[in-house]
Amino acid sequence: MPGWVILSVGLGTAVLVAVSSWPLTTWAYGDWVSVSAATRESLVYAGPWAAGWCAWTAGRYLGPRSLLCSPTASRSGAPVVRAHLAWLCGAAVTGHVLGLVPVLSSTTGRATAGGFDWLVALGSTGVLLSFCALGYLTGCVIARVASVIAAVVTAFALILFVDTWGLALAPLWLSISAAGQQETPVVAAFRAVFYLGFAFILAITAGRWVADRATVRTPATYATLTLLMLPVLVGATARSAAPPALTAESNPPAVCTEVQGVSVCLHRAKAALLSTLADDVNAILSTVDGKPAVPLTHIVDASLRPAPEPGLVSLELQTEQSDWRDWAAGDVAGYLAGRPACSPQGDLTGGDVDTVQGRTAVSLAFAAWIARTAGFNPPQLAADQGVAPTPNNLDARSEREVAALYHEHSTELATCTLTPDALG
């Protein structure tokens, strides 16, 4: 087998894994939970790539009429399959590791809690080896050109049908978990054993198929494929009996500070963001002179799973986006403007639609004003959020005038009963 094939497998896998996992290096904090999951999710293109090259190799050298390795050759069967897969799988795994180096280095320098989940990573290695062995077996069974297409299409199909397999069995989840969540150890262990075993069975099947090669295939030739029934039966059982693959972290650790009498708490993994978020909350509270219309006592990271209670804002921090501070500011400003009280209102409650829209528009306008005055531009408070615009343009008024209106109508804002006409 020429060296350029090994290089193509390894280098291509490294590049595709690096490209897929790179976005995690731009997150506002280092998250080991997400990085561990990325060892699996980064295979979305690398897996089919490796499968295609393995199929090409088997089809190139192991056809029943092959002069390079004829069916009567002494090394035909398990020896040649073992030699091929050792090089191909070794190149793929090496490329996988090299592709993860950037995100691992970035997270090592930035993470403030948790650690790398080696069990999840072992399962990811099993998935990659299964892609390689599946592609190789496909190349043994189908003619060369068709086998590459079949291997790549099959790999993508296995990936895309994640809802069909379920998280315990799906090669990839097509989603990234984050701090506050954890992959269930028993499922992670099962995935590692299952996919490493699946790759082994696929390799054995390929070896037997190659050993039984003939220019004329009989039903007995295809009996080799019955070996695949074992992982199918195990997978079917796991599909129906597996426990949840992803659960909320129990007793998640927190770091807190206080801003103008308001407690601000984040998951410890996001400790690097606490000072910045505290400054942002301080700027927002200062726009209303530290006297919010809606009582505010706690601002808590949703990763901590806070129980709902009066005066608490649960923040879904969009830390994978560069404008995460704008999103957070929009949530806090929306709370100060009474937007949570507007959410339950609507036609289904028997209220007048136009009146409800007007009240919601007023709440939106005040929330946007608070956020913009504090120096933010929240995407969720844009003017096209599906409510009628208020005819009273707060931006045309002075900050002192709007602040006076906010405090004058604080009770109506808190209950989402302030109409545009009341603003004058």
C-alpha positions in Angstrom: 0.0 0.0 0.0 1.6 3.3 -1.1 2.5 5.9 1.5 0.4 8.6 -0.1 -2.7 6.7 0.8 -1.7 6.6 4.5 -0.8 10.3 4.3 -4.1 11.2 2.7 -6.1 9.4 5.4 -4.1 10.9 8.3 -3.7 14.4 7.0 -7.3 14.6 5.7 -8.7 13.4 9.1 -6.5 15.9 11.0 -7.7 18.8 8.9 -11.3 17.9 9.0 -11.2 17.3 12.8 -9.4 20.6 13.4 -11.9 22.5 11.3 -14.9 20.9 13.0 -13.6 21.5 16.6 -12.0 24.9 16.0 -15.2 26.9 17.0 -14.7 25.7 20.6 -11.5 27.7 20.7 -13.6 30.9 20.2 -15.9 30.3 23.1 -15.8 32.9 25.9 -14.5 30.2 28.3 -12.8 26.8 28.2 -15.3 24.0 28.6 -14.0 20.5 29.1 -17.5 19.0 28.8 -17.8 20.4 25.3 -14.3 19.5 24.3 -14.8 15.9 25.4 -18.0 15.8 23.3 -16.1 17.4 20.4 -13.8 14.3 20.2 -16.9 12.6 18.8 -18.7 15.4 17.0 -15.5 16.4 15.1 -15.9 13.2 13.1 -18.9 14.4 11.2 -16.7 14.7 8.0 -13.6 12.9 9.1 -15.5 9.7 9.7 -16.9 9.4 6.1 -13.5 10.6 4.8 -11.7 7.7 6.5 -14.4 5.3 5.4 -14.1 6.3 1.8 -10.3 5.8 1.7 -10.6 2.5 3.4 -13.1 1.4 0.9 -10.9 2.5 -2.0 -7.9 0.6 -0.5 -9.9 -2.7 -0.2 -11.4 -2.3 -3.6 -8.0 -1.5 -5.2 -6.2 -4.5 -3.9 -8.7 -7.1 -2.9 -11.1 -7.7 -5.8 -11.6 -11.4 -6.7 -9.6 -10.8 -10.0 -6.9 -8.8 -8.3 -3.3 -9.5 -9.6 -1.9 -7.6 -6.6 -3.4 -10.0 -4.1 -5.1 -12.9 -5.7 -7.5 -15.2 -3.9 -4.9 -17.9 -3.8 -2.1 -15.8 -2.3 -0.7 -17.1 0.9 -1.4 -13.9 2.8 -5.0 -13.5 1.4 -7.6 -13.2 4.1 -6.9 -12.1 7.7 -3.2 -11.3 7.2 -3.7 -8.8 4.5 -6.8 -7.2 6.1 -4.9 -6.9 9.4 -2.0 -5.3 7.7 -4.1 -2.8 5.7 -6.4 -1.9 8.7 -3.4 -1.4 11.0 -2.0 1.3 8.7 -5.3 2.9 7.8 -6.7 2.9 11.3 -3.4 4.1 12.7 -3.3 7.0 10.3 -6.9 7.9 11.0 -6.5 7.8 14.8 -3.2 9.8 14.5 -5.0 12.4 12.4 -7.8 12.5 14.9 -5.4 13.2 17.8 -3.5 15.8 15.8 -6.7 17.6 14.7 -7.8 17.9 18.4 -4.5 19.5 19.5 -5.6 23.1 18.9 -8.8 22.9 20.9 -7.1 20.8 23.6 -4.3 23.4 24.0 -6.8 26.3 24.0 -9.0 24.6 26.7 -6.0 23.6 28.9 -5.0 27.3 29.1 -8.5 28.7 29.7 -10.6 26.1 31.6 -11.3 26.8 35.3 -13.2 23.6 36.2 -13.6 20.0 35.3 -11.4 17.8 33.1 -11.1 15.9 29.9 -13.4 12.8 29.8 -11.2 10.0 28.6 -14.1 7.5 28.5 -16.0 9.7 26.1 -12.8 10.1 24.0 -12.4 6.3 24.0 -15.9 5.9 22.6 -15.0 8.5 19.9 -12.0 6.4 18.9 -14.2 3.4 18.7 -16.6 5.3 16.4 -13.7 6.3 14.1 -12.3 2.8 14.0 -15.8 1.5 13.1 -16.0 4.0 10.2 -12.7 2.7 8.9 -13.6 -1.0 9.3 -17.1 -0.4 7.7 -15.5 1.3 4.7 -13.0 -1.4 4.3 -15.6 -4.1 4.4 -17.7 -2.2 1.9 -14.6 -2.1 -0.4 -14.2 -5.8 -0.1 -17.8 -6.6 -1.0 -18.5 -4.0 -3.7 -16.6 -3.0 -6.8 -14.0 -0.3 -6.2 -15.7 2.9 -7.6 -19.1 2.0 -6.3 -17.7 1.0 -2.9 -16.2 4.4 -2.2 -19.6 6.1 -2.9 -21.4 3.4 -0.9 -19.0 3.8 2.1 -19.3 7.6 2.2 -23.1 7.6 1.8 -23.5 4.8 4.4 -21.3 6.7 6.9 -23.3 9.9 6.5 -26.6 8.0 6.8 -25.4 6.5 10.1 -24.6 10.0 11.3 -27.7 11.7 10.1 -30.2 9.1 11.5 -29.2 10.0 15.1 -32.9 10.1 16.2 -33.4 6.6 14.8 -30.5 5.1 16.7 -30.9 7.1 19.9 -28.0 8.8 21.8 -26.7 5.6 23.3 -26.2 4.0 19.9 -25.8 6.9 17.4 -22.2 7.3 16.2 -22.5 11.1 16.5 -25.1 13.2 18.4 -24.9 16.3 16.1 -24.9 18.5 19.2 -22.4 19.7 21.8 -23.0 19.4 25.5 -21.7 22.0 27.9 -20.9 22.8 31.5 -23.8 21.8 33.7 -24.3 18.6 31.8 -22.5 15.3 31.8 -22.5 12.2 29.7 -23.7 9.2 31.7 -20.7 7.1 32.6 -22.5 3.8 32.0 -23.6 4.9 28.5 -20.2 6.3 27.7 -18.6 3.0 28.8 -21.1 1.0 26.7 -20.4 3.2 23.7 -16.7 2.6 24.0 -17.1 -1.2 24.3 -19.7 -1.4 21.6 -17.9 0.6 18.9 -14.5 -1.0 19.6 -16.2 -4.4 19.4 -18.1 -3.3 16.3 -14.9 -2.3 14.6 -13.3 -5.7 15.6 -16.2 -7.7 14.2 -16.2 -5.7 11.0 -12.5 -6.4 10.6 -13.0 -10.1 11.2 -15.9 -10.1 8.7 -13.7 -8.4 6.1 -10.9 -11.0 6.7 -13.2 -13.9 6.2 -14.8 -12.3 3.1 -11.3 -11.8 1.5 -10.3 -15.3 2.4 -13.4 -16.7 0.7 -13.1 -14.5 -2.4 -14.1 -16.1 -5.7 -15.0 -14.8 -9.1 -18.3 -16.6 -8.8 -20.1 -15.8 -5.5 -22.5 -18.3 -4.0 -25.0 -18.0 -1.1 -22.3 -19.5 1.1 -20.0 -16.6 0.3 -22.5 -14.2 1.9 -22.8 -16.3 5.0 -19.8 -14.4 6.3 -21.9 -11.3 6.7 -24.0 -13.1 9.4 -21.3 -12.1 11.8 -22.8 -8.6 11.7 -25.9 -9.9 13.4 -24.2 -9.8 16.8 -23.7 -6.0 17.0 -27.1 -5.5 15.4 -28.8 -7.6 18.2 -26.7 -5.8 20.9 -27.6 -2.4 19.4 -31.3 -3.2 19.2 -31.3 -4.1 22.9 -29.4 -1.0 23.8 -31.7 1.1 21.7 -34.7 0.1 23.9 -33.1 -0.3 27.3 -30.3 2.2 27.6 -30.6 4.9 30.3 -30.4 8.6 29.4 -27.1 9.3 27.7 -26.9 12.9 28.9 -27.9 14.2 32.3 -27.8 17.4 34.3 -24.8 17.7 36.6 -25.6 17.0 40.2 -24.7 19.8 42.6 -23.0 22.0 40.0 -20.3 24.2 41.6 -20.9 28.0 41.5 -18.9 31.2 41.8 -20.8 34.3 42.9 -20.4 38.0 43.4 -22.7 40.9 44.4 -23.6 43.9 42.2 -25.8 46.7 43.7 -27.4 44.2 46.1 -28.0 41.6 43.4 -26.2 38.2 43.6 -24.7 37.1 40.3 -23.7 33.5 40.1 -22.1 31.4 37.3 -21.1 27.8 37.0 -17.5 27.4 38.1 -16.4 26.4 34.6 -17.4 30.0 33.6 -15.6 31.7 36.4 -13.5 33.7 33.9 -16.7 35.5 32.8 -17.9 36.5 36.3 -16.1 39.9 36.5 -17.2 40.9 33.0 -20.8 39.9 33.6 -20.8 41.7 36.9 -19.6 44.9 35.2 -22.4 44.5 32.6 -25.1 44.0 35.2 -23.8 47.0 37.1 -24.1 49.1 33.9 -27.6 47.9 33.2 -28.8 48.5 36.8 -27.3 52.0 36.7 -29.5 53.0 33.8 -32.5 52.7 36.2 -30.6 54.2 39.1 -30.4 50.8 40.8 -34.2 50.7 41.3 -35.7 48.1 39.0 -39.4 48.1 38.4 -39.4 44.4 39.0 -37.8 43.1 42.2 -34.4 41.6 41.3 -32.3 39.6 43.9 -30.4 36.9 41.9 -29.0 36.5 38.4 -28.0 32.9 38.0 -26.4 30.9 35.2 -29.0 28.4 33.8 -26.2 25.7 34.0 -26.7 25.8 37.8 -30.3 24.7 37.3 -31.8 27.3 39.7 -35.3 26.8 41.0 -37.7 29.4 39.8 -38.4 32.1 42.5 -39.5 35.7 42.6 -36.6 38.1 41.9 -34.5 35.5 40.0 -33.3 35.8 36.4 -31.9 32.6 34.9 -29.4 33.4 32.1 -28.9 31.1 29.1 -25.4 32.4 28.3 -24.7 32.3 24.6 -21.0 31.9 25.2 -20.4 30.2 21.9 -21.1 33.5 20.2 -18.9 36.6 20.2 -21.9 38.8 21.2 -22.8 36.7 24.3 -22.6 39.8 26.5 -25.4 41.5 24.3 -27.5 38.4 24.8 -27.0 38.4 28.5 -27.7 42.1 28.7 -30.9 41.7 26.7 -32.2 39.0 29.1 -31.5 41.2 32.2 -32.9 44.3 30.5 -36.0 42.4 29.4 -36.6 41.3 33.0 -36.3 44.9 34.3 -38.8 46.0 31.8 -41.4 43.4 32.8 -41.1 41.2 29.7 -41.7 37.9 31.7 -45.1 39.3 32.7 -46.0 39.9 29.1 -45.3 36.3 28.0 -48.4 34.7 29.5 -50.7 37.4 28.0 -52.4 37.0 24.7 -55.6 36.2 22.9 -55.9 32.8 24.6 -56.4 34.6 27.9 -59.4 36.5 26.6 -57.5 39.8 26.3 -57.8 42.2 23.4 -55.0 41.3 20.9 -54.2 45.0 20.0 -54.0 46.0 23.6 -51.7 43.1 24.5 -49.5 43.8 21.5 -49.3 47.5 22.6 -48.3 46.6 26.1 -45.7 44.1 24.9 -44.3 46.7 22.5 -43.9 49.2 25.4 -42.1 46.5 27.5 -39.9 45.8 24.5 -39.1 49.4 23.9 -38.1 50.0 27.5 -36.0 46.8 27.5 -34.2 47.9 24.3 -33.7 51.4 25.8 -32.2 50.0 29.0 -29.8 47.8 27.1 -28.7 50.4 24.5 -28.2 53.0 27.2 -25.9 50.6 29.0 -24.0 50.1 25.8 -25.4 46.9 24.4 -27.3 45.8 21.3 -29.2 42.6 22.2 -30.3 40.5 19.2 -33.5 39.3 21.0 -34.6 42.9 21.6 -34.5 43.9 17.9 -37.5 45.8 16.6 -38.7 42.8 14.4 -39.6 40.5 17.2 -43.2 40.0 16.2 -44.9 42.8 18.2 -46.4 46.1 17.1 -44.0 49.0 17.4 -44.8 51.5 20.0 -45.7 55.0 18.6 -43.8 56.6 21.5 -40.1 56.5 20.4 -38.1 56.5 23.6 -34.9 57.0 21.7 -36.1 60.5 20.7 -36.3 61.5 24.4 -33.5 62.3 26.8 -32.2 59.6 29.1 -33.4 61.6 32.1 -37.0 61.8 30.7 -37.1 58.1 29.9 -35.7 57.2 33.3 -38.5 59.3 34.9 -41.1 57.5 32.8 -39.7 54.2 33.8 -39.9 54.9 37.5 -43.3 56.7 37.2 -44.9 53.7 35.6 -42.8 51.0 37.4 -45.9 49.2 38.7 -47.5 49.0 35.2 -44.2 47.8 33.6 -43.8 45.1 36.2 -47.2 43.7 35.4 -47.1 44.4 31.6 -50.1 46.7 31.8 -48.5 49.9 30.5 -50.0 51.0 27.1 -48.5 53.3 24.5 -51.1 55.9 25.1 -50.1 56.2 28.8 -46.6 57.4 27.8 -48.0 60.6 26.3 
